[in-house]
Amino acid sequence: MTEKQREEAEWESINMLLMRHGLAPLSLVKGTDLKDLIVFDKQSSQRMRQNLKTLVEETTRQQNMIQELIETNQQLKNELQLEQSRTADHEQRANDLEQIMESVKSKIDELEDESLNRVCQQQNIIEDLQKECRALQAKCQHYKKKRMEQQETIASLQKDIYRLTKEEEERIVTQNRVFAYLCKRVPHTILDRQLLCLIDYYECKIRKLHKQRQYKENESLSEEEKDYRSLDASPTYKGLLMSLQNQLKESKSKIDALLSEKLNLQKDLETRPTQHELRLYKQQVKKLEKALKKNIKLQDLISQKKAEEPEKPDEPSKDNQQQALIDQRYFQVLNSINSIVHNPRAPVIIYKQSKGGTQHFNKDLVQDCGFEHLIPIIEMWADQLTSLKDLYKSLKILSAELVPWHNFKKQDENEGIRIEDLLFIVDTMLEEVENKEKDSNVPNLKTLQAIVSHFQKLFDVPSLNGVYPRMNEVYTRLGEMNNAVRNLQELLELDSSSSLCVLVNTVGKLCKLINEDVNEQVMQVLGPEDLQSIINKLEEHEEFFPAFQAFTNDLLEILEIDDLDAIVPAVKKLKILSY
């Protein structure tokens, strides 16, 4: 290969390089007319090629560096935004956790206050129970003393009875012994009994003489013993013994009566009517007496009418008798209605005065008998019975709210409302309420209201309608937080039982390591130079690039090419043509 061909090949490579960079290639002219041409020598052509090549390589290197800087800058911006978003999320979570901690602390304080209040209440209850226990112990001691006194009284009475029975046995034995000594037989006739009485009389006298002798010997005997022993001489000693036995039985019965007296008094108080009931009973007795007098008066009137009209024809008398019977029946019906109204089992009523009391039977009888008050009472009862339907509907609505799981049978419209159905509904609701009160696991209404108000205060819910949406929101946020914490624990390879403080510390350490790695990467990309030197280089590049662009545009126009890659081939061709 000749030197010219080698130079053309070099210019072709230059053109290819220029075209690759979007510049117009250089063309080599082979003509001999050098009028419109600029001719370079070999050294200038070689320097030109080297300069173009160096310029293109430098431009490529700078473009690559700028592109890398732009990509690195964009990557750093993305990482910075990601870190900022993560930091904001962590701050938000930390704030949420702080709020949760504050709410938990407030709850703990409230629970401590409630526990202290309960302890105080329990102490007060214990003190009251201790006072009641002391009072009951005092009563028990009092009753024990009474029982001991009664037992001592019973023991003394038993001793007296034993002594008297023994003396009576001795007296009978003495009578029989003296009678057997005198008569040599057993007493069985009336004369024998009289003889026994005589023997007893003399024996009593003998005992009395013995006692008088003992009294003289021992004057310290009490007056009660003398009187008591003087009674032994009387023939009514057996009656006295029986009276003492009766007194013992009566004392036992009194002891039993004292034990059951309190219960009997309580029962008596419960069965006794109150002052209001007694007043009502007196009024009812007066009204019944009044009605009885009016009934007697009515019967007298009927008998007088019958006596005054005996001479009338038979047919009018029969009509009068029938009318009297009808009036009597009406009167009996009204009396029965009046007795039902004044029955103690009848409901409490408000007596109203009738305004238009015209009846279908005898007006005089109605005015005399005083049944006008029955009309407003029966009307009021009829109104009350008609209002039972409204009461039944209200109870159905109330039962549907309180016990919706109970399916009560539907009332037929043709059938009347029965009190048994209403009582059944009320009893069912009362049983449910009692079961709820007995079941300690079921909270009462005050506890539920306190929980709802506390929830509204914690989560800023102004009305009850916003409780459920806020609960759903809190539940959703809590689920998201739990999922995020679980994912972070899995990513950081932490134990699921680790606390949030450990998680936050681990994330902080990781962010610190990432920031250090980012700084190291920036230092590796930008080199050891500082930021000001990088800015200076970029400014120099901005100054150089417009001049280079103008130069390449001029080359493209001169070489009449459109691509930068074609500059080098065009220049090579020109070099070849110059040769």
C-alpha positions in Angstrom: 0.0 0.0 0.0 1.3 3.4 -1.0 1.6 6.4 1.3 -1.3 8.1 -0.6 -3.6 5.2 -0.1 -2.7 4.9 3.5 -3.5 8.6 4.0 -6.8 8.2 2.2 -7.6 5.3 4.4 -6.8 7.5 7.5 -9.1 10.2 6.1 -11.8 7.6 5.5 -11.5 6.5 9.2 -11.7 10.2 10.2 -14.8 10.6 8.1 -16.4 7.5 9.6 -15.6 8.9 13.1 -17.1 12.3 12.2 -20.2 10.7 10.7 -20.6 8.5 13.7 -20.8 11.7 15.8 -23.3 13.3 13.5 -20.8 15.5 11.5 -20.4 15.9 7.8 -17.5 13.9 6.3 -14.5 15.5 4.5 -14.1 14.8 0.8 -10.8 14.3 -1.0 -10.6 16.1 -4.4 -8.8 14.4 -7.2 -8.8 17.2 -9.8 -5.8 19.3 -10.6 -7.5 22.7 -10.4 -6.5 24.1 -7.1 -8.2 27.4 -7.5 -11.0 26.8 -5.0 -9.1 24.4 -2.8 -6.9 24.7 0.3 -4.0 22.3 0.3 -2.3 21.0 3.3 1.0 19.4 3.4 1.4 16.0 4.9 2.4 17.1 8.3 -0.5 19.6 8.5 -2.9 17.0 7.2 -1.7 14.5 9.8 -2.0 17.1 12.5 -5.4 18.0 11.2 -6.4 14.3 11.4 -4.9 14.0 14.9 -6.7 17.1 16.1 -10.0 16.0 14.7 -9.6 12.6 16.1 -8.6 14.0 19.5 -11.4 16.5 19.4 -14.0 13.8 18.6 -12.6 11.5 21.3 -12.6 14.3 23.8 -16.2 15.2 22.8 -17.2 11.6 23.1 -15.6 11.3 26.5 -17.1 14.5 27.7 -20.5 13.5 26.5 -20.2 10.2 28.2 -19.1 11.9 31.4 -22.0 14.4 31.2 -24.4 11.5 30.6 -23.0 9.6 33.5 -23.2 12.7 35.7 -26.8 13.3 34.6 -27.7 9.7 35.3 -25.9 9.7 38.6 -27.5 13.0 39.5 -30.9 11.6 38.6 -30.2 8.5 40.6 -29.1 10.5 43.5 -32.3 12.6 43.3 -34.4 9.5 43.1 -32.6 8.0 46.1 -32.9 11.3 48.0 -36.7 11.4 47.3 -37.0 7.8 48.3 -35.1 8.5 51.5 -37.1 11.6 52.2 -40.4 9.7 51.7 -39.1 6.9 53.9 -38.0 9.4 56.5 -41.5 11.1 56.3 -43.1 7.7 56.7 -41.0 6.9 59.7 -41.7 10.2 61.2 -45.4 9.7 60.7 -45.2 6.3 62.1 -43.2 7.6 65.1 -45.8 10.3 65.6 -48.6 7.7 65.4 -46.8 5.5 67.9 -46.3 8.4 70.2 -50.0 9.2 70.0 -50.8 5.6 70.7 -48.4 5.6 73.7 -50.1 8.8 75.0 -53.5 7.2 74.7 -52.3 4.0 76.4 -50.8 6.1 79.2 -54.1 8.0 79.6 -56.0 4.7 79.7 -53.6 3.4 82.3 -54.1 6.5 84.4 -57.9 6.2 84.1 -57.7 2.5 85.0 -55.5 3.4 88.1 -58.1 6.0 89.1 -60.9 3.5 88.7 -59.0 0.9 90.6 -58.4 3.3 93.5 -62.1 4.3 93.5 -63.1 0.6 93.6 -60.7 0.0 96.4 -62.1 2.9 98.4 -65.7 1.7 97.8 -64.7 -1.8 98.8 -63.1 -0.5 102.0 -66.3 1.5 102.8 -68.4 -1.7 102.2 -66.0 -3.7 104.4 -66.3 -1.1 107.2 -70.1 -1.2 106.9 -70.1 -5.0 107.0 -67.8 -4.9 110.0 -70.2 -2.5 111.8 -73.2 -4.8 110.9 -71.2 -7.8 112.1 -70.4 -6.1 115.5 -74.1 -5.2 115.8 -75.1 -8.7 115.1 -72.6 -10.1 117.6 -74.0 -7.7 120.2 -77.5 -9.0 119.5 -76.3 -12.6 119.6 -74.6 -12.0 123.0 -77.9 -10.4 124.2 -79.9 -13.4 123.0 -77.4 -15.8 124.6 -77.8 -14.0 127.9 -81.6 -14.2 127.7 -81.3 -17.9 126.8 -79.0 -18.6 129.8 -81.4 -16.8 132.1 -84.3 -18.8 130.7 -82.4 -22.0 131.1 -81.6 -21.1 134.7 -85.3 -20.4 135.3 -86.2 -23.7 133.7 -83.6 -25.6 135.8 -84.9 -24.0 139.0 -88.5 -24.9 138.1 -87.4 -28.4 137.3 -85.7 -28.7 140.7 -88.9 -27.4 142.4 -91.0 -29.9 140.4 -88.6 -32.7 141.3 -88.7 -31.8 145.0 -92.5 -31.5 145.0 -93.0 -34.8 143.2 -90.7 -36.5 145.7 -92.6 -35.0 148.6 -95.8 -36.1 147.0 -94.5 -39.6 146.6 -93.3 -39.7 150.2 -96.7 -38.5 151.3 -98.5 -41.1 149.3 -96.2 -43.8 150.6 -96.7 -42.6 154.2 -100.5 -42.7 153.7 -100.5 -46.2 152.3 -98.1 -47.4 154.9 -100.3 -46.0 157.8 -103.5 -47.4 156.1 -101.9 -50.8 155.7 -100.7 -50.7 159.3 -104.2 -49.9 160.5 -106.4 -51.9 158.1 -104.1 -54.6 156.9 -105.3 -54.1 153.2 -105.1 -51.8 150.2 -107.5 -48.8 150.0 -110.1 -49.0 147.3 -113.4 -47.6 148.5 -114.6 -44.0 149.2 -114.4 -44.6 152.9 -110.8 -45.7 152.4 -110.1 -42.5 150.5 -111.6 -40.4 153.3 -109.5 -42.3 155.8 -106.5 -41.6 153.6 -107.4 -37.9 153.7 -107.6 -38.1 157.5 -104.3 -39.8 157.7 -102.8 -37.2 155.4 -104.3 -34.5 157.6 -102.7 -35.9 160.7 -99.5 -36.5 158.9 -99.4 -32.9 157.8 -100.0 -31.9 161.4 -97.2 -34.1 162.5 -94.9 -32.6 159.8 -96.0 -29.1 160.8 -95.1 -29.8 164.4 -91.7 -31.1 163.3 -91.3 -28.0 161.2 -92.3 -25.7 164.1 -89.7 -27.5 166.2 -87.1 -27.1 163.5 -88.1 -23.5 163.2 -87.6 -22.9 166.8 -84.3 -24.7 166.7 -83.2 -22.8 163.5 -84.7 -19.3 163.2 -82.7 -18.5 160.1 -85.3 -20.1 157.9 -86.8 -17.7 155.5 -90.4 -16.6 155.5 -90.9 -18.0 152.0 -90.0 -21.6 153.2 -92.4 -21.3 156.1 -95.2 -20.2 153.8 -94.3 -22.8 151.3 -94.3 -25.7 153.8 -97.5 -24.5 155.4 -99.1 -25.1 152.1 -98.2 -28.8 152.4 -100.6 -29.1 155.2 -103.5 -28.1 153.1 -105.6 -30.7 151.3 -105.0 -28.9 147.9 -101.4 -30.0 147.7 -102.1 -32.2 144.6 -103.7 -29.2 142.8 -100.7 -27.1 143.6 -98.4 -29.7 142.1 -100.5 -29.9 138.9 -100.5 -26.1 138.7 -96.7 -26.1 138.9 -96.5 -28.7 136.1 -98.9 -26.5 134.1 -96.7 -23.5 134.8 -93.6 -25.4 133.6 -95.4 -26.3 130.4 -96.5 -22.7 129.9 -92.9 -21.5 130.4 -91.7 -23.9 127.8 -94.4 -22.8 125.4 -93.5 -19.1 126.2 -89.9 -19.9 125.3 -91.0 -21.3 122.0 -93.3 -18.4 121.4 -90.5 -15.9 122.1 -88.3 -17.6 119.6 -90.9 -17.4 116.8 -92.4 -14.0 117.9 -90.3 -12.0 115.5 -91.3 -14.1 112.5 -94.9 -14.0 113.6 -94.8 -10.2 114.0 -93.2 -9.7 110.6 -95.9 -12.0 109.0 -98.6 -10.1 110.9 -97.2 -6.8 109.7 -97.1 -8.0 106.1 -100.7 -9.3 106.3 -102.1 -6.2 108.0 -103.6 -3.7 105.6 -102.2 -0.2 105.3 -104.0 3.0 106.3 -104.9 3.6 102.7 -106.4 0.1 102.3 -108.2 0.4 105.6 -109.7 3.7 104.5 -110.8 2.1 101.2 -112.3 -0.9 103.0 -114.3 1.4 105.3 -115.6 3.3 102.3 -116.6 0.0 100.6 -118.4 -1.2 103.7 -120.3 2.1 103.9 -121.2 1.8 100.2 -122.3 -1.8 100.6 -124.5 -0.8 103.6 -126.0 2.0 101.6 -126.7 -0.3 98.7 -128.2 -2.9 101.1 -130.5 -0.2 102.6 -131.5 0.9 99.1 -132.2 -2.7 98.1 -134.4 -3.1 101.2 -136.1 0.2 100.3 -136.6 -1.0 96.7 -138.2 -4.2 98.0 -140.5 -2.2 100.3 -141.5 0.0 97.3 -142.3 -3.1 95.2 -144.4 -4.6 98.1 -146.2 -1.3 98.6 -147.0 -1.1 94.9 -148.3 -4.7 95.0 -150.5 -3.9 98.0 -151.8 -0.6 96.5 -153.0 -2.2 93.3 -154.8 -5.4 94.2 -158.1 -4.5 92.6 -156.7 -3.9 89.0 -157.3 -6.4 86.3 -155.2 -9.5 86.1 -153.4 -8.5 82.9 -152.0 -5.2 84.1 -151.0 -6.9 87.4 -149.1 -9.5 85.4 -147.4 -6.8 83.4 -146.5 -5.0 86.5 -145.1 -8.2 88.0 -143.0 -8.9 84.9 -141.8 -5.3 84.9 -141.0 -5.6 88.6 -139.1 -8.9 88.0 -137.2 -7.2 85.1 -136.4 -4.3 87.3 -135.3 -6.6 90.1 -133.0 -8.4 87.6 -131.6 -5.1 86.4 -131.0 -4.2 90.0 -129.3 -7.4 90.8 -127.1 -7.0 87.7 -126.2 -3.5 88.7 -125.5 -4.7 92.3 -123.2 -7.4 90.9 -121.4 -4.8 88.7 -121.2 -2.5 91.7 -119.7 -5.2 93.8 -117.1 -6.0 91.1 -116.2 -2.3 90.9 -115.8 -2.1 94.7 -114.0 -5.4 94.9 -110.4 -5.0 96.5 -109.1 -6.9 93.5 -110.5 -4.3 91.1 -108.0 -1.8 89.5 -107.6 1.6 91.0 -110.1 3.9 89.4 -111.0 7.6 89.4 -114.6 8.2 90.2 -116.2 10.5 87.7 -119.6 12.1 87.9 -121.9 11.2 85.1 -123.2 14.1 83.1 -126.0 12.5 81.1 -127.2 9.5 83.2 -130.4 8.5 81.4 -131.1 4.8 81.7 -133.6 2.5 79.9 -135.3 1.4 83.2 -136.9 3.3 86.1 -135.2 6.6 86.6 -136.3 6.9 90.2 -134.7 3.6 91.0 -131.4 4.6 89.4 -131.4 7.9 91.3 -132.3 6.2 94.6 -129.8 3.4 94.2 -126.9 5.6 93.2 -125.5 3.6 90.2 -124.6 6.7 88.2 -120.9 6.3 89.0 -120.8 3.0 87.2 -121.1 4.5 83.7 -117.9 6.5 83.7 -116.0 3.7 85.4 -117.1 1.1 82.8 -116.4 3.7 80.0 -112.9 4.2 81.5 -112.4 0.4 81.7 -113.5 0.1 78.1 -111.0 2.8 77.0 -108.3 1.0 79.0 -109.1 -2.3 77.2 -109.0 -0.6 73.8 -105.6 1.0 74.7 -104.3 -2.5 75.4 -103.7 -2.8 71.6 -101.4 0.2 71.7 -99.6 -1.2 74.7 -99.2 -4.5 72.9 -97.7 -2.8 69.9 -95.3 -0.8 72.1 -94.2 -3.9 74.0 -93.6 -5.7 70.7 -91.4 -2.8 69.5 -89.6 -2.8 72.8 -89.0 -6.6 72.8 -87.7 -6.3 69.2 -85.1 -3.8 70.4 -84.2 -5.7 73.6 -84.7 -9.3 72.7 -84.8 -9.6 68.9 -83.9 -13.3 69.0 -87.3 -14.2 70.6 -90.0 -14.8 68.1 -93.3 -14.0 69.7 -96.4 -15.3 67.9 -98.4 -12.8 65.9 -101.7 -11.7 67.4 -104.8 -12.3 65.3 -106.7 -9.1 64.7 -110.0 -10.9 65.3 -108.9 -12.0 68.7 -108.7 -9.6 71.6 -105.5 -8.7 73.5 -105.0 -10.8 76.5 -103.2 -9.7 79.7 -101.4 -13.1 79.7 -99.6 -12.2 76.4 -98.5 -8.9 77.7 -97.3 -10.5 81.0 -95.4 -13.1 78.9 -93.6 -10.4 76.9 -92.7 -8.4 80.0 -91.5 -11.5 81.9 -89.3 -12.5 78.9 -87.7 -9.1 78.8 -87.2 -9.1 82.6 -85.6 -12.6 82.5 -83.2 -11.4 79.8 -82.3 -8.3 81.9 -81.8 -10.4 85.0 -79.6 -12.9 83.1 -77.5 -10.0 81.8 -77.1 -8.7 85.4 -76.2 -12.1 86.7 -73.7 -12.7 83.9 -70.6 -10.8 85.0 -69.0 -11.1 81.5 -71.7 -8.9 79.9 -70.9 -5.2 80.5 -73.7 -2.9 81.7 -75.0 0.1 79.8 -72.9 2.6 81.9 -69.7 0.8 81.0 -70.6 0.7 77.3 -71.4 4.4 77.3 -68.1 5.2 79.1 -66.2 3.1 76.4 -68.0 5.0 73.5 -67.4 8.4 75.1 -63.7 7.5 75.7 -63.4 6.4 72.1 -64.9 9.7 70.9 -62.5 11.7 73.1 -59.4 9.7 72.0 -60.1 9.8 68.2 -61.9 13.2 68.0 -65.3 11.9 67.0 -68.0 14.6 67.6 -71.1 12.4 67.1 -72.1 8.8 67.4 -72.6 8.5 63.7 -68.9 8.9 63.1 -67.9 6.2 65.6 -68.1 3.2 63.1 -66.3 5.0 60.2 -63.5 6.1 62.6 -63.3 2.6 64.0 -63.0 1.2 60.5 -60.3 3.8 59.7 -58.4 3.0 62.9 -58.6 -0.7 62.2 -57.4 -0.2 58.6 -54.5 2.0 59.8 -53.6 -0.4 62.5 -53.7 -3.3 60.0 -51.4 -1.4 57.7 -49.0 -0.5 60.5 -48.9 -4.1 61.6 -48.3 -5.3 58.1 -45.5 -2.7 57.6 -43.9 -3.6 61.0 -44.1 -7.3 60.1 -42.6 -6.7 56.6 -39.8 -4.6 58.2 -39.1 -7.3 60.7 -38.9 -9.9 58.0 -36.7 -7.7 55.8 -34.4 -6.8 58.7 -34.5 -10.5 59.9 -35.8 -9.5 63.3 -37.8 -11.7 65.7 -41.6 -11.3 65.5 -41.7 -10.6 69.2 -39.2 -7.7 69.0 -40.5 -4.3 70.1 -41.0 -1.2 68.0 -38.1 0.5 69.7 -35.8 -2.2 68.4 -37.3 -1.9 65.0 -36.8 1.9 64.9 -33.2 1.7 66.1 -32.4 -0.9 63.4 -34.0 1.2 60.7 -32.0 4.2 61.9 -28.8 2.3 61.8 -29.6 1.1 58.3 -30.4 4.6 57.0 -27.1 5.8 58.5 -25.2 3.0 56.6 -27.1 3.9 53.4 -26.2 7.6 53.7 -22.5 6.7 54.2 -22.6 4.4 51.1 -24.2 7.1 49.0 -21.5 9.6 50.0 -18.9 7.0 49.1 -20.5 6.4 45.7 -20.6 10.1 45.0 -17.0 10.5 45.9 -16.1 7.5 43.7 -18.0 9.0 40.7 -16.8 12.6 41.1 -13.4 11.7 42.3 -11.4 13.3 45.0 -12.1 16.8 43.7 -14.5 19.0 45.5 -17.8 20.3 44.2 -16.4 23.7 43.1 -13.9 22.0 40.7 -16.7 20.0 39.2 -18.7 23.2 38.6 -15.7 24.8 37.0 -15.2 21.9 34.6 -18.9 22.0 33.6 -18.5 25.8 33.0 -15.5 25.1 30.8 -17.4 22.5 28.9 -20.2 25.0 28.3 -17.7 27.5 27.0 -16.0 24.9 24.7 -19.0 23.2 23.3 -20.5 26.2 21.4 -17.2 26.9 19.7 -16.8 23.2 18.8 -20.4 23.1 17.5 -19.8 26.2 15.3 -16.6 24.7 14.0 -18.3 21.4 13.1 -21.2 23.2 11.5 -18.7 25.1 9.3 -17.0 21.9 8.4 -20.3 20.3 7.4 -21.1 23.3 5.2 -17.6 23.3 3.7 -17.5 19.6 3.1 -21.2 19.6 2.0 -22.2 16.7 4.2 -25.0 16.2 6.7 -23.5 13.8 9.2 -20.7 14.2 11.6 -19.4 10.7 10.9 -18.8 11.8 7.3 -16.4 14.6 8.2 -13.3 12.3 8.6 -13.9 10.5 5.3 -14.4 13.8 3.5 -11.2 15.2 5.0 -9.3 12.1 4.0 -10.6 12.4 0.5 -9.4 16.0 0.4 -6.0 14.9 1.7 -5.8 12.3 -1.1 -6.8 14.9 -3.7 -4.2 17.2 -2.4 -1.6 14.6 -3.1 
